[in-house]
């Protein structure tokens, strides 16, 4: 899918440098994929700690209580 976005040049340069990509499009795609991966990992961690998985052994509160 093709889209047009306005990105400040310094942000685009940082994205290209940090992703190791030499072209703008692949740098933005890689940066977006990494952002999504990190956010999904945070969401999964939050769900685990809140006990949203019935078969997960303990919530964060239960783990902290057992450390005392």
Steps between C-alpha positions, in 0.01 A plus 500: 500500500630843416436805719630854521615632837674815621800413715753749630834446332689446827257228606530331161881518519491346849270222377735425212807504726345287774349243265808479280289560191629728224159567344215690663216253439671193645621705799145611583363147456770354726446770764124444497542122528735540796262743671209258455709206627597690815148620571361149458765364738406765759132415460571129541707568813219711644248225429721237667555716808130570532419130487303506176625151414324250721778242471782742588614411853498838676414868462759768572342561844526128583865490390584806712313355801692173473832691502431641847 
